[in-house]
């Protein structure tokens, strides 16, 4: 009976990770570029031209390994070689496929207590870091995870000739029973957004 209960809990968790699809349509729309002259990716350093600014975009996510949830689609990118991140700035979209690496952190501390690190246990880590160049001034940045039906949007202001860092830090859903510890195995809850280490959202 206990084994059967665990089976159904795994099914329900897998369904909740799939998402309700409330932002799927918006993410699909934002994946299409309405403009192509908003930003360019910067491969090398060098002096920033007058009237422009550089922006480093950082984001990461840890997912469960492939096959962890039995009802999850085989097409899911969770635990696969690559995971997609979507960014749309003022109508220009970029979808970046990021290579994953196996990430294993112990489930328990040396003293036997549960490791409260949200990324404890085995999974795949995907880390995005891209530098782009765009006009100085205000811009609206849409950030989305097509695989997890998640998105958020912020406004940033870029200063002429300067470089800024826009970072999206993941907050994972909470394991309610019995410890209420956030864990990547429950999927993404939201992202905290920082500009130059200062939280803006």
N, C-alpha and C positions, 0 to 999 in steps of 0.2 A: 504493500500500500504506500509506504514511504517512497519507494522508487518511482511509483506511478505519479505521486505528487510532485516530485522533483522534475519528472518528464514534462508535466503540464506547466510548471513554473518556467522551465526553459522555453517552451513554446510561446508563452505569453511575453516573456522578455524579448524573444526574437521578433515578435510582431511589433512591440513597442519601439524597438530599435529601427525598424523599417520606416517609422514615421507615418504621420497621418496625411502627408502630402499637401498641407495647407500652403506651403510656399513653393511647391514644385513648379507651378505655372509661372510664378514670378521669376524663379531661378532660370527657367527655360527662356523666358523673355530677355533677361539680363545677359544671357550667354551670347546674344546676338549683338553685334556691333552696329550702332547707328552712325558712329563717327570713327575715323581712323587717324586723326591728327591730334589726339589729346596727349598721348604719351608714347615714348619709345623705350625699349629695354636697353639698359646700359651694360655692356659687357666689360668695359675697361674703365679705369679712372679718368683723370684729366680734369681740366678746368671746366667749370660749369659756365656755359655761355650767358651773357647778360640777358635778363628777362626770364631766365629759366631757373629751375630748382630740381634737385635730385631727391627721390623718395625711395627708401629701402622698406620693402614690405616683408614682414616676418609673420609666420603662422605655423602652428603645428597641431597634430592630433595623434592620439594613440588609439588603435582599434584592436578588437579581438582577432585571434588568428582565424584563418579560413576554416569554415566548417564548425566553428564553435557553437553556433545556433543552427539546429537541424533544419528549421524551416526557412532559413535565409536563402534568398536567391543565389544561384551559382554565378550569376552575373555581377553580384555585389563586389565592390572593390575592397571591402574590408579584409585585411590580411593578405592582399594580393601584392604583386610587385610594385604597382603604381597606384596612387590615390590622387584624384583631381581636386584642385582648388580653383575657384572662380573669383575674378576681380573685374569690376566694371567701374570705370572712372568717367563720369560725365558723358556716358554713352559709348565709350570704347571698351570692349570686353577682351579679357585674356583668360584662357583656361590653361592652367599649368599642371602637368602630370608629374607628381613628385615620387621619387624612388623611396621605397620603404625599407626599413632595417628591423630585424627582429630585436625586440627590446624585452629583457627579462629582469624584473626586480623581485626580490624575495617577498613572499606573502606575509612572512612573520619576521619580527625583529629578533636580535640575538637573545633577548630575554624571554622569547616565546609569545610576546604580545603581537596583536595584529598590526601589520604595517599600514599606517593611515595615509600613506602616499597614494593619491588618486590613480597613479600609474603603476602601482604594485601589481605583480603577476605578469605572465607571459602575454605578449601582444606584438603588434607592429607599429613602429613610430614613423611618422611622415613629417618632415620639416621643410617648410617653404621659406626661401629667402631670395628675393628678386630686387634689383635696383632699376628704377625707371626714371626718366627725365620728362618733365612737363613744365608748362608755363607757371611762373610765380602767380600767387593769388589763391582764391578759394576753389575747392573741388569737392564733389560728392563722391565718396568711395563706397561701393557696394561690395560686400564680401560674402561669398556663398560656398556651401559644401553641397554640391549636387547629389552626392551619395547619401547624405544624411538629412536632406530636405531642410537645411538650416541656412539662414541668411541674416545679415545685419547691415546697416548703412550708417555712415558717419560723414560729417563735414570736416575738412581740414583746411588749414591756411598755410601756404608755402611762401617762404621769404626768398626774394631774389638772390641767387647765387649761393644759397645754403642747402645743406642736406639734412633731411629729417628721417626719423625711423618710425614707421607705423607698425605696431605690433598687435597681433590678435592672440590672446592667451586663453586656452580652453578651460572651461569649468564643466566638469562632468556631472551627470545625474547621480543621485544618491541611492545607495543600497539601504533600503529602509529597515530590513530585518537582518540581524538584531542591532547593528552598530550605527546606522545612519552615516556611513562613510561614503563620500563621493568615490566613484570608480569608473574608469574608462570602459569597463565591461558593460555598463548600463547605457553608454552612448553620451553624446554631447548634450549639455543643457544650454550653455550660452558661451559667448566669448567676451572677455574683458578687453577693451581697446585702449591702447596707450600710444601717445605720441611723445617721442623722446623721453620715455620712462614715466610720463605723467598720464594718469588715467583720465580719459575723456568720456568713457562710456562703460 
